[in-house]
Structures are given as structure tokens and as C-alpha cells.
């Protein structure tokens, strides 16, 4: 377990599969931490920053690019999962319905899931779908850690004020929060230790 105290350990993460349907998922054993969230909030950039890679998770300026559940393996018993982004209106309705069912099935049935990392653009704050996820995680006692991303777009004082405001509004025991910027490397080490703790416990 000593390796799970080393922030560099997540650099071992590598792609294993993209799954459009449940039968393509890896065997449900070990521990998984899943990254969820709205489209275009910096989810892929957060995965890359936390794992120390530049292209592990595909980044795109086109929201809704991730159209399947993507699994990355850290070791034989630990995985990082990239869930399709939600809330992008230009994605065809039939795809939105498919993603919703796929992600819902994953959240409800995946025994190896230990927690969620949820990037949220600090300039916009949580949306309605984010609050649905908060409530579901709280009901199911699943830890959810929010990365308030793109905090470098605000002054330090404004970012801290926004974080305090959101913490007052998000009153769920399952939720923890932090400031984060993949571009400026703000909060990356804190996020790494959070992911390692979820993969360890």
C-alpha cells in the first residue's frame, strides 16, 4: 500500500478500453474512481493533470466529444474511469438518452466504484444535473469530490470567495471541494491525494 502514498503512482495509468455498452466494461473487481460532469468543464484536462500525462484522456474544444465510458488502469486492481459529459444540448437526443442510461447503469451497479471526481467550472457553478448527482451520491453514501476548475480565470480572492459561497450552498455530507486549474497546476497535488485515498480505502 506504500505505493498509493506516492503521487507519482498515478502516472502508471494507461488506457484499457472504451465501452459503448455494459458488456464491454472490465471485470467488476478492485477499486475505481470515476470522473463525471458537464461537457466542457475541463474533465479530460483534469484527468491528464492528475495522472501526469498530456494525452491520456482526449481533450477537445467540442463539448460532448466523449461518447462512451473510458477505462484507464493504474494497476490490476485500480482504475480511473472517464464518464461521458452531460448537459450539452447539441448532442442528438438519442445519444443523450443512451449516455444517460449507460452512466446511470454504471453508477447504480458498479460495485468497484469508490467515489466520483466532479469538475465544475467555477465561473458558472453547479447546474441542475450536478445537484441531481449530489443528491444521488448523498443517498447512496458515495463520496464525491468537486474540482472547481478554471479558477485561474478569476483573481485569487474572487476564486476563494466563490468557493466559500458554493460550500455554503452545497450542503451534502458526501461532498468535498477544492479549487483547481489544470493549466496553472493549481490544486493538482490535493486532487492526486484525493484520488489515491479513494483508490486505497
C-alpha positions as CSV (number, residue, x, y, z in Angstrom):
1,X,0.0,0.0,0.0
2,X,3.0,2.3,0.3
3,X,2.9,3.0,-3.5
4,X,-0.6,4.5,-3.0
5,X,1.0,7.2,-0.9
6,X,3.3,8.3,-3.8
7,X,1.7,11.0,-6.0
8,X,3.7,9.6,-9.0
9,X,1.9,6.3,-8.8
10,X,-1.0,7.6,-10.9
11,X,1.4,8.1,-13.8
12,X,1.1,4.3,-14.3
13,X,-2.4,4.9,-15.6
14,X,-2.9,3.7,-19.2
15,X,-5.9,3.2,-21.5
16,X,-7.5,-0.2,-21.5
17,X,-10.9,0.2,-23.2
18,X,-13.7,2.4,-24.4
19,X,-17.1,0.9,-23.7
20,X,-20.3,1.8,-25.6
21,X,-22.3,-0.9,-23.8
22,X,-22.1,-2.6,-20.4
23,X,-20.7,-5.9,-21.7
24,X,-17.6,-4.1,-22.8
25,X,-16.8,-3.0,-19.2
26,X,-13.8,-4.5,-17.5
27,X,-14.5,-7.1,-14.8
28,X,-16.1,-5.5,-11.7
29,X,-13.4,-6.1,-9.2
30,X,-10.9,-3.9,-7.3
31,X,-11.4,-0.2,-7.0
32,X,-12.5,2.6,-9.4
33,X,-12.7,6.4,-9.2
34,X,-14.9,7.9,-11.9
35,X,-14.7,11.4,-13.4
36,X,-18.1,12.8,-14.1
37,X,-19.5,16.2,-15.0
38,X,-21.0,18.5,-17.6
39,X,-19.4,18.8,-21.0
40,X,-16.7,21.4,-21.5
41,X,-15.7,21.9,-17.8
42,X,-12.2,20.6,-18.2
43,X,-12.8,16.9,-17.2
44,X,-10.2,15.4,-19.6
45,X,-7.7,18.1,-18.7
46,X,-8.2,17.3,-15.1
47,X,-7.6,13.6,-15.7
48,X,-4.4,14.3,-17.6
49,X,-3.1,16.7,-14.9
50,X,-3.8,14.3,-12.1
51,X,-2.2,11.4,-13.8
52,X,0.8,13.4,-15.1
53,X,0.0,12.7,-18.7
54,X,-0.6,15.1,-21.6
55,X,-2.8,12.9,-23.8
56,X,-4.2,10.1,-21.6
57,X,-7.7,11.5,-21.8
58,X,-8.7,13.1,-25.1
59,X,-9.3,16.8,-24.8
60,X,-11.4,18.6,-27.3
61,X,-12.9,22.1,-27.8
62,X,-16.1,20.4,-29.0
63,X,-18.3,19.6,-26.0
64,X,-19.8,16.2,-25.9
65,X,-16.8,14.5,-27.6
66,X,-16.6,11.7,-25.1
67,X,-19.3,9.3,-26.3
68,X,-18.5,6.2,-24.2
69,X,-17.2,5.2,-20.8
70,X,-13.4,5.1,-21.0
71,X,-11.4,3.0,-18.6
72,X,-7.8,3.6,-17.6
73,X,-5.9,1.0,-15.5
74,X,-3.4,2.1,-12.8
75,X,-2.7,-1.4,-11.7
76,X,-4.6,-4.7,-11.9
77,X,-6.9,-3.7,-9.0
78,X,-7.3,0.0,-9.6
79,X,-8.8,2.0,-12.4
80,X,-9.7,5.6,-13.3
81,X,-12.9,6.0,-15.3
82,X,-13.9,8.8,-17.7
83,X,-17.7,9.1,-17.9
84,X,-19.5,10.9,-20.8
85,X,-20.1,14.6,-20.2
86,X,-23.7,15.6,-19.7
87,X,-25.8,18.6,-20.4
88,X,-24.7,19.5,-23.9
89,X,-27.8,20.4,-25.9
90,X,-26.3,20.0,-29.4
91,X,-25.7,16.3,-28.9
92,X,-28.5,14.3,-30.7
93,X,-31.3,13.3,-28.3
94,X,-30.9,9.6,-28.9
95,X,-27.2,9.8,-27.9
96,X,-28.1,11.8,-24.8
97,X,-30.6,9.1,-23.8
98,X,-28.0,6.4,-24.4
99,X,-25.4,8.1,-22.3
100,X,-27.9,8.8,-19.5
101,X,-28.8,5.1,-19.4
102,X,-25.2,3.9,-19.6
103,X,-24.0,6.3,-16.9
104,X,-27.0,5.6,-14.7
105,X,-26.4,1.8,-15.0
106,X,-22.7,2.3,-14.2
107,X,-23.4,4.4,-11.1
108,X,-26.1,2.1,-9.8
109,X,-24.4,-1.3,-10.4
110,X,-20.6,-0.9,-10.4
111,X,-19.5,-2.5,-7.1
112,X,-15.9,-1.4,-7.6
113,X,-16.8,2.3,-7.7
114,X,-15.3,4.1,-4.7
115,X,-16.1,7.7,-5.4
116,X,-16.6,10.4,-8.0
117,X,-14.5,13.3,-9.1
118,X,-16.7,16.1,-10.4
119,X,-15.1,19.1,-12.3
120,X,-17.3,22.2,-12.3
121,X,-16.4,25.5,-13.9
122,X,-16.1,27.9,-11.0
123,X,-17.4,30.8,-13.2
124,X,-20.7,29.0,-13.7
125,X,-21.1,26.9,-10.5
126,X,-23.2,23.7,-10.2
127,X,-26.1,23.2,-12.5
128,X,-29.4,21.3,-12.0
129,X,-27.8,18.0,-13.2
130,X,-24.9,18.4,-10.8
131,X,-27.4,18.8,-7.9
132,X,-29.1,15.6,-9.0
133,X,-25.8,13.8,-8.8
134,X,-25.1,15.3,-5.4
135,X,-28.4,14.1,-4.0
136,X,-27.9,10.6,-5.5
137,X,-24.4,10.3,-4.1
138,X,-25.6,11.5,-0.7
139,X,-28.4,9.0,-0.7
140,X,-26.0,6.2,-1.6
141,X,-23.2,7.4,0.7
142,X,-20.8,7.6,-2.3
143,X,-18.0,10.2,-1.8
144,X,-18.0,13.0,-4.4
145,X,-15.1,15.4,-4.7
146,X,-15.6,18.6,-6.6
147,X,-12.8,20.3,-8.6
148,X,-13.8,23.9,-9.1
149,X,-11.9,24.2,-12.4
150,X,-10.6,27.2,-14.4
151,X,-10.0,29.1,-11.1
152,X,-7.1,30.8,-12.9
153,X,-9.7,32.7,-14.9
154,X,-10.6,34.6,-11.7
155,X,-8.4,36.5,-9.2
156,X,-7.3,34.5,-6.2
157,X,-9.7,36.5,-3.9
158,X,-12.6,36.0,-6.3
159,X,-12.0,32.3,-6.6
160,X,-11.8,31.9,-2.8
161,X,-15.0,33.8,-2.3
162,X,-16.8,31.7,-4.9
163,X,-15.6,28.5,-3.2
164,X,-16.9,29.7,0.1
165,X,-20.2,30.6,-1.4
166,X,-20.6,27.2,-3.2
167,X,-19.6,25.4,0.0
168,X,-22.5,27.1,1.8
169,X,-24.9,26.2,-1.0
170,X,-23.8,22.5,-1.4
171,X,-24.9,21.1,1.9
172,X,-24.2,17.4,1.4
173,X,-22.1,15.2,3.7
174,X,-20.7,13.2,0.8
175,X,-19.3,16.3,-0.9
176,X,-15.8,17.8,-0.6
177,X,-14.5,20.7,-2.7
178,X,-11.3,22.4,-3.8
179,X,-10.0,25.0,-6.3
180,X,-8.4,23.5,-9.4
181,X,-6.7,24.6,-12.6
182,X,-5.0,22.1,-14.9
183,X,-3.5,25.0,-16.9
184,X,-1.8,26.6,-13.9
185,X,-1.4,23.4,-11.8
186,X,-3.5,24.8,-9.0
187,X,-4.7,22.2,-6.6
188,X,-3.3,19.3,-8.7
189,X,-1.4,17.7,-5.7
190,X,-4.5,17.9,-3.5
191,X,-6.6,16.2,-6.2
192,X,-4.0,13.5,-6.7
193,X,-4.0,12.6,-3.0
194,X,-7.8,12.6,-3.0
195,X,-7.9,10.1,-5.9
196,X,-5.2,8.0,-4.2
197,X,-7.2,7.9,-1.0
198,X,-10.3,6.7,-2.8
199,X,-8.3,4.0,-4.6
200,X,-6.7,2.9,-1.4
201,X,-9.7,2.8,1.0
